[in-house]
Amino acid sequence: LNKATFLDKDDSCEVSFKDAPVYEGKQTSNGRVPSENGVWERRTTLPAPMFSRNDFSIWGFLKKCIGMELSKITMPVVFNEPLSFLQRITEYMEHAYLIHKACTMSDSIERMQLVAAFAVSAVASQWDRTGKPFNPLLGETYELTREDESYRLISEQVSHHPPISAFFAESLSQDFVFHGSIYPKLKFWGKSVEAEPKGTMTLELSKHKEAYTWTNPMCCVHNVILGKLWIEQYGTVEIVNHSTGDKCVLNFKPCGMFGKELHRVEGHIQDKNKKKRRVIYGKWTECLYTIEPKVYEANKKAEKKNGDTKKHKQNTGGAVDADEMPDVQETVTMIPGSTLQWRIAPRPAHSAQMYNFTSFAMTLNELEPGMEGVIAPTDCRLRPDIRAMENGDIDTASQEKERLEEKQRAARRERAKDGEDWSTRWFHQGVNPYTGTSDWVYTGGYFDRKYSDLPDIY
């Protein structure tokens, strides 16, 4: 394993910040105030529910954009959700317990099962999330420390054209680092918007001296013009263990004619001799199981024998309009002998009025007392347009978004005049040691809290 990734970091992985502020006479960490039993109270709702999008003609706006790459187009704020894309990618960490569990496994195939579950769980929060996150401003950052989950994360918007977001997460007990950069390519195809999340995810388990890499599946939002918006993920995700040669191949299925395949994920883990060791099946919106390949094959055969007659009965409903949301009746049927690797946490009851956020997403933009002055002045939580939208003030959000975008353009013109290049602060361009491809590498030092010379982006 490349040692450099474990050095070059802040020396301390201490759980509480030395410079944590004191709030109302209580010691706080990251600005959170402990409740009486010592558990941090995070908010469970947003300050205001979302407004109705029914009054806006998306078509009037989007017909100008067919076939174009959407990152170059300024979208009206009504299409957004009150999070920056940097906060949205932090949602990969919602199921971080899967990585912690993988660290405790002595068998590499068992570790791969959990890494595969983590890779699938990382996209689960996208289900029904049809609002677009705010494009991060160049130099924008986001930090998250979760002592209960024993990790901390820092991300930075390292490029504007193309838009590239880099992130680095590490375990507070030095068990793992998880890092990557995402360059989301969005295309509009008349009825749908397709997002290709270019960029490599790298997970390093220090105790096992192992590194895993993979890329995320394609995502498509259907019916952006008319009808109910719905999301599918599709494509093949290959997770490679660069230390053992084990590989996991996951197929995110497109929804198919009758919606039978909607949300399905199927795949297998093979060892370095290409021998199939486990079969993986489930849905990225629900759960993931693993099973012995022989048991899986036998079950499939039996199902084919019995199932043909039943299936025909179910599917007599005439043709389905191409982009109609398929009905999802059945959920994942567990095959006897399977092991559950991951199950999604239920969303809060009021999620639909709150941009379909998960409980985890609800907490990401919370600016807790005492946090200002500790986090970097470039942190998304301090961004006025997102804050206004979260508070339900769409007009202010729209004005602030325009002001910030103009400020960013003016700064770019100024740099061009002076012949200056933009220099990133917390990440630098380098090479991923496992894939040999270009990557953004964490420079280190963010948690030393020396923020004197950061750009004024808000």
Legacy VTK file of the C-alpha trace (Angstrom):
# vtk DataFile Version 3.0
C-alpha trace
ASCII
DATASET POLYDATA
POINTS 458 float
0.000 0.000 0.000
1.242 3.442 -0.768
2.484 4.797 2.559
2.239 8.397 1.416
-1.522 8.337 1.738
-1.268 7.700 5.445
1.407 10.320 6.050
0.889 13.813 4.618
-2.095 14.035 6.906
-2.729 16.110 9.929
-0.737 14.685 12.813
-3.702 14.571 15.125
-6.730 12.443 14.611
-8.033 13.668 17.908
-11.734 13.421 18.319
-12.326 16.844 19.792
-10.902 19.957 18.168
-8.403 21.769 20.384
-9.964 25.028 19.324
-13.561 23.954 19.861
-15.485 26.965 21.065
-17.221 27.181 24.387
-20.933 27.782 23.999
-23.132 28.784 26.937
-20.465 27.556 29.286
-20.391 24.037 27.851
-17.447 22.597 25.945
-18.650 21.861 22.426
-17.101 19.914 19.629
-17.609 21.083 16.056
-20.109 23.533 17.499
-22.570 20.900 18.654
-23.898 21.203 22.160
-24.115 17.922 24.033
-27.501 17.155 25.457
-27.647 15.994 29.070
-26.790 12.380 28.255
-23.745 13.408 26.206
-25.310 12.536 22.834
-25.156 15.240 20.171
-28.592 16.421 19.112
-28.789 16.891 15.362
-31.778 18.443 13.678
-34.363 16.096 12.224
-36.078 18.550 9.883
-35.304 21.580 7.696
-36.276 25.105 8.801
-38.967 25.325 6.080
-40.744 22.812 3.823
-40.074 22.929 0.079
-42.248 25.105 -2.168
-44.316 23.759 -5.053
-42.565 23.561 -8.412
-45.901 23.381 -10.258
-45.901 27.051 -11.241
-42.691 26.794 -13.267
-42.474 25.683 -16.865
-39.392 23.500 -16.947
-39.965 22.903 -20.643
-39.797 26.610 -21.499
-36.359 26.642 -19.974
-35.010 23.258 -21.059
-35.983 23.199 -24.733
-32.990 25.482 -25.344
-30.702 22.835 -23.838
-31.387 19.629 -25.786
-28.177 17.639 -26.301
-26.096 20.245 -24.458
-23.984 19.645 -21.406
-25.911 21.177 -18.546
-22.943 22.174 -16.380
-22.414 25.193 -18.645
-26.008 26.399 -18.250
-27.231 28.489 -15.335
-30.331 26.764 -14.026
-33.078 28.685 -12.195
-32.965 28.108 -8.446
-36.441 26.487 -8.415
-34.908 23.273 -9.770
-32.499 23.048 -6.836
-32.443 21.407 -3.419
-30.820 23.343 -0.544
-27.479 21.514 -0.589
-24.255 22.049 -2.490
-22.960 19.187 -4.647
-20.089 18.936 -2.120
-22.661 18.117 0.567
-24.449 15.728 -1.758
-21.301 13.642 -2.311
-20.793 13.549 1.463
-23.890 11.322 1.455
-21.613 8.515 0.243
-20.625 8.303 3.919
-24.127 7.694 5.270
-23.440 3.961 5.656
-19.821 4.287 6.824
-20.441 1.514 9.375
-20.039 -0.933 6.458
-16.396 0.139 6.034
-15.765 -0.138 9.780
-17.241 -3.650 9.665
-15.088 -4.590 6.643
-11.996 -3.553 8.626
-12.823 -6.195 11.255
-13.125 -9.109 8.781
-10.160 -11.454 8.392
-11.339 -12.982 5.089
-10.823 -10.910 1.922
-14.036 -12.171 0.254
-16.043 -11.120 3.323
-14.382 -7.712 3.196
-15.241 -7.396 -0.500
-18.912 -8.196 0.259
-19.050 -5.233 2.639
-17.132 -2.917 0.293
-19.638 -3.846 -2.453
-22.520 -3.074 -0.061
-20.871 0.275 0.729
-20.519 1.106 -2.992
-24.226 0.327 -3.554
-25.384 2.137 -0.388
-23.474 5.228 -1.541
-26.033 5.866 -4.296
-29.115 4.876 -2.252
-29.866 8.405 -1.065
-30.468 9.424 -4.699
-33.767 7.552 -4.783
-36.529 10.119 -5.393
-34.089 13.034 -5.010
-35.091 15.001 -8.071
-33.880 18.425 -6.919
-30.549 19.499 -8.328
-27.803 20.323 -5.814
-26.233 23.792 -6.144
-23.093 23.887 -8.282
-20.193 24.546 -5.919
-18.256 27.764 -6.437
-14.569 27.417 -7.247
-12.740 27.100 -3.910
-15.888 26.148 -1.974
-15.269 23.556 0.759
-17.274 21.300 3.049
-16.168 19.504 6.175
-17.979 16.917 8.242
-16.799 15.309 11.458
-18.935 12.481 12.801
-17.521 11.258 16.077
-20.403 8.784 16.484
-19.381 7.175 13.170
-15.657 7.794 13.798
-14.709 9.629 10.610
-14.118 13.092 9.246
-14.312 14.369 5.690
-13.116 17.401 3.758
-14.063 18.301 0.173
-13.149 21.147 -2.160
-14.367 22.361 -5.544
-11.061 22.136 -7.405
-12.194 23.089 -10.922
-15.063 25.094 -12.378
-14.898 24.155 -16.094
-15.131 21.203 -16.033
-16.758 21.108 -12.579
-14.675 18.783 -10.387
-15.270 18.073 -6.691
-12.550 16.298 -4.706
-13.092 14.686 -1.298
-11.052 12.893 1.346
-12.487 11.017 4.337
-10.550 9.272 7.063
-11.397 7.140 10.047
-10.710 8.814 13.390
-9.112 5.546 14.514
-6.857 5.343 11.416
-8.692 2.263 10.038
-9.408 3.569 6.558
-9.209 6.423 4.108
-11.804 6.929 1.360
-11.185 9.503 -1.337
-12.001 10.464 -4.880
-13.027 13.184 -7.268
-16.245 13.517 -9.240
-16.754 15.263 -12.536
-20.512 14.973 -13.162
-21.369 15.124 -16.870
-25.048 15.999 -17.301
-26.870 15.726 -20.612
-30.462 16.569 -21.439
-32.244 14.211 -23.872
-35.689 15.742 -24.359
-37.543 13.761 -21.685
-34.689 12.847 -19.356
-31.457 14.136 -17.860
-28.569 11.684 -17.793
-25.710 12.098 -15.312
-22.401 10.338 -15.757
-20.392 10.612 -12.518
-16.886 10.466 -13.983
-14.162 9.885 -11.393
-12.671 7.077 -9.324
-13.546 6.085 -5.757
-10.614 4.711 -3.738
-10.976 2.965 -0.388
-7.881 1.963 1.572
-8.108 -0.346 4.584
-4.909 0.317 6.496
-4.870 -2.752 8.775
-5.226 -5.096 5.802
-2.938 -2.987 3.560
-5.649 -3.158 0.917
-6.911 -0.705 -1.674
-10.189 -0.943 -3.603
-11.194 1.248 -6.558
-14.442 1.630 -8.514
-16.542 4.155 -10.449
-20.212 4.939 -9.784
-23.098 3.916 -12.094
-24.916 6.180 -14.543
-27.976 7.998 -13.232
-30.997 9.118 -15.214
-33.860 11.392 -14.141
-36.951 10.682 -16.251
-39.921 12.923 -17.070
-38.210 16.241 -16.449
-40.892 17.874 -18.606
-44.165 16.101 -17.823
-45.372 13.432 -15.448
-43.825 12.157 -12.229
-40.061 12.468 -12.035
-38.313 9.164 -11.361
-34.731 8.000 -11.194
-32.879 4.943 -12.393
-29.226 3.956 -12.045
-27.639 1.637 -14.579
-24.323 0.337 -15.799
-21.589 -1.986 -14.614
-19.558 -1.162 -11.535
-16.289 -3.064 -11.109
-14.649 -3.036 -7.694
-11.048 -4.197 -7.749
-9.044 -5.212 -4.686
-5.571 -4.182 -5.868
-3.862 -6.179 -3.106
-5.487 -9.619 -3.551
-6.711 -9.504 -7.151
-10.305 -10.181 -6.010
-12.895 -8.426 -8.120
-16.584 -7.648 -7.701
-18.718 -7.004 -10.790
-22.073 -5.330 -10.088
-24.733 -4.776 -12.738
-27.153 -1.938 -12.016
-30.037 -2.982 -14.264
-31.936 -0.550 -16.481
-35.646 -0.776 -15.767
-36.607 -2.893 -18.801
-39.963 -3.218 -20.591
-42.295 -3.909 -17.686
-40.222 -2.329 -14.954
-39.317 -5.794 -13.654
-35.664 -4.836 -13.372
-36.118 -1.363 -11.868
-33.494 -0.653 -9.158
-32.113 -4.198 -9.349
-28.448 -4.855 -8.697
-26.921 -8.231 -9.479
-23.364 -9.402 -9.613
-20.658 -11.631 -8.233
-17.314 -11.657 -6.464
-14.478 -13.583 -8.071
-11.005 -14.321 -6.763
-7.775 -13.693 -8.676
-8.167 -17.040 -10.482
-11.572 -15.797 -11.759
-13.391 -18.369 -9.632
-16.870 -17.126 -8.647
-16.979 -16.995 -4.858
-20.244 -15.180 -4.025
-23.291 -13.952 -5.921
-24.712 -10.549 -4.936
-28.317 -9.471 -5.494
-30.782 -6.853 -4.264
-31.903 -3.311 -5.038
-29.953 -0.102 -4.541
-33.106 1.424 -3.039
-33.610 -1.336 -0.462
-31.062 -3.973 0.475
-28.256 -6.218 -0.704
-27.751 -9.975 -0.124
-24.908 -12.382 -0.876
-25.187 -16.128 -1.459
-23.162 -19.156 -2.609
-23.133 -19.303 -6.447
-24.347 -22.957 -6.545
-27.345 -22.195 -4.326
-28.169 -19.147 -6.445
-28.032 -21.071 -9.730
-30.193 -23.895 -8.357
-32.754 -21.355 -7.165
-32.814 -19.623 -10.579
-33.423 -22.950 -12.342
-36.303 -23.840 -10.021
-37.797 -20.373 -10.456
-37.728 -20.669 -14.260
-39.532 -23.991 -14.087
-42.342 -22.726 -11.841
-42.489 -19.075 -12.750
-43.285 -18.891 -16.458
-47.034 -19.298 -16.137
-47.307 -16.766 -13.281
-45.251 -14.155 -15.098
-47.466 -14.042 -18.157
-50.523 -13.387 -16.035
-48.874 -10.432 -14.302
-47.760 -8.730 -17.469
-51.072 -8.409 -19.274
-51.417 -4.680 -19.074
-50.858 -3.566 -22.638
-47.786 -1.605 -23.695
-46.256 0.837 -21.268
-45.522 4.399 -22.367
-41.731 4.594 -22.768
-40.908 6.773 -19.818
-43.736 5.912 -17.496
-42.665 5.104 -13.987
-42.993 1.322 -13.621
-45.038 0.172 -10.655
-42.785 -1.331 -8.038
-44.902 -3.959 -6.347
-42.593 -6.709 -5.274
-39.550 -6.028 -3.189
-36.449 -8.204 -2.998
-37.268 -11.864 -2.414
-34.648 -13.401 -0.171
-33.301 -16.739 -1.375
-32.851 -19.183 1.526
-29.183 -19.342 2.534
-28.488 -15.669 1.738
-26.708 -13.231 4.043
-27.996 -9.670 4.361
-25.120 -7.206 3.837
-26.979 -3.905 3.959
-30.490 -2.531 4.382
-31.496 1.093 3.794
-32.627 3.154 6.785
-36.231 4.380 6.428
-36.638 8.048 5.540
-38.336 10.404 8.001
-42.128 10.651 7.686
-41.956 14.276 6.479
-39.238 13.554 3.876
-41.529 14.299 0.884
-42.066 17.899 2.086
-38.289 18.230 2.614
-36.926 17.531 -0.899
-37.051 13.755 -0.169
-34.024 14.117 2.115
-32.818 11.235 4.265
-32.302 11.869 7.995
-28.572 12.145 7.260
-29.113 14.742 4.492
-31.265 16.854 6.854
-28.212 17.437 9.068
-25.672 18.372 6.406
-26.359 22.101 6.121
-27.011 22.671 9.811
-24.953 25.567 11.133
-24.702 24.796 14.802
-23.959 27.462 17.418
-20.240 28.084 17.730
-19.421 26.472 14.376
-18.807 29.783 12.609
-15.253 30.811 13.256
-14.144 27.173 13.448
-15.036 25.943 9.957
-13.303 27.497 6.942
-14.954 30.683 5.587
-15.375 28.792 2.259
-17.627 26.111 3.833
-20.994 25.546 2.064
-22.861 26.112 5.328
-21.928 29.793 5.078
-23.241 30.113 1.519
-26.119 32.622 1.509
-28.158 31.323 -1.465
-28.375 27.766 -0.080
-29.157 29.134 3.393
-31.986 31.319 2.004
-33.475 28.413 0.076
-33.329 26.157 3.137
-35.224 28.865 5.035
-37.900 28.932 2.317
-36.928 32.354 0.886
-36.776 31.631 -2.841
-36.434 35.259 -3.994
-33.393 35.893 -1.815
-31.941 32.522 -2.845
-32.299 33.467 -6.498
-30.741 36.934 -6.051
-27.869 35.565 -3.970
-27.198 32.780 -6.467
-26.912 35.350 -9.257
-24.709 37.602 -7.131
-22.336 34.744 -6.244
-22.101 33.571 -9.844
-21.325 37.117 -11.011
-18.729 37.505 -8.241
-17.104 34.264 -9.440
-17.060 35.495 -13.058
-15.540 38.850 -12.011
-12.787 37.066 -10.062
-12.038 34.923 -13.117
-11.763 38.022 -15.336
-9.443 39.612 -12.786
-7.168 36.559 -12.761
-7.120 36.451 -16.570
-6.118 40.144 -16.650
-3.232 39.473 -14.265
-2.303 36.233 -16.047
-2.886 34.254 -12.845
-3.981 30.637 -12.601
-6.352 29.438 -9.920
-4.542 27.433 -7.274
-6.414 24.846 -5.213
-5.879 24.834 -1.491
-6.471 21.387 0.025
-6.041 19.073 -2.974
-3.512 18.865 -5.807
-3.515 17.071 -9.121
-1.610 13.816 -9.033
-1.861 10.177 -10.015
-3.969 7.493 -8.380
-1.294 4.975 -7.296
-3.603 2.001 -7.933
-5.172 2.839 -11.293
-2.319 4.951 -12.673
-4.856 7.527 -13.860
-4.991 11.235 -13.074
-6.614 11.998 -9.711
-6.952 14.723 -7.091
-4.883 13.999 -4.009
-5.497 15.469 -0.551
-2.603 17.774 0.358
-3.404 17.651 4.076
-3.542 20.316 6.735
-7.204 21.332 6.551
-7.921 20.435 10.193
-4.969 22.535 11.405
-7.506 25.380 11.024
-5.121 27.876 9.410
-7.506 29.676 7.060
-5.877 33.098 6.736
-5.359 33.193 2.974
-8.530 31.595 1.615
-10.385 33.245 -1.300
-13.419 35.408 -0.535
-16.052 33.557 -2.550
-19.268 34.549 -0.766
LINES 1 459
458 0 1 2 3 4 5 6 7 8 9 10 11 12 13 14 15 16 17 18 19 20 21 22 23 24 25 26 27 28 29 30 31 32 33 34 35 36 37 38 39 40 41 42 43 44 45 46 47 48 49 50 51 52 53 54 55 56 57 58 59 60 61 62 63 64 65 66 67 68 69 70 71 72 73 74 75 76 77 78 79 80 81 82 83 84 85 86 87 88 89 90 91 92 93 94 95 96 97 98 99 100 101 102 103 104 105 106 107 108 109 110 111 112 113 114 115 116 117 118 119 120 121 122 123 124 125 126 127 128 129 130 131 132 133 134 135 136 137 138 139 140 141 142 143 144 145 146 147 148 149 150 151 152 153 154 155 156 157 158 159 160 161 162 163 164 165 166 167 168 169 170 171 172 173 174 175 176 177 178 179 180 181 182 183 184 185 186 187 188 189 190 191 192 193 194 195 196 197 198 199 200 201 202 203 204 205 206 207 208 209 210 211 212 213 214 215 216 217 218 219 220 221 222 223 224 225 226 227 228 229 230 231 232 233 234 235 236 237 238 239 240 241 242 243 244 245 246 247 248 249 250 251 252 253 254 255 256 257 258 259 260 261 262 263 264 265 266 267 268 269 270 271 272 273 274 275 276 277 278 279 280 281 282 283 284 285 286 287 288 289 290 291 292 293 294 295 296 297 298 299 300 301 302 303 304 305 306 307 308 309 310 311 312 313 314 315 316 317 318 319 320 321 322 323 324 325 326 327 328 329 330 331 332 333 334 335 336 337 338 339 340 341 342 343 344 345 346 347 348 349 350 351 352 353 354 355 356 357 358 359 360 361 362 363 364 365 366 367 368 369 370 371 372 373 374 375 376 377 378 379 380 381 382 383 384 385 386 387 388 389 390 391 392 393 394 395 396 397 398 399 400 401 402 403 404 405 406 407 408 409 410 411 412 413 414 415 416 417 418 419 420 421 422 423 424 425 426 427 428 429 430 431 432 433 434 435 436 437 438 439 440 441 442 443 444 445 446 447 448 449 450 451 452 453 454 455 456 457
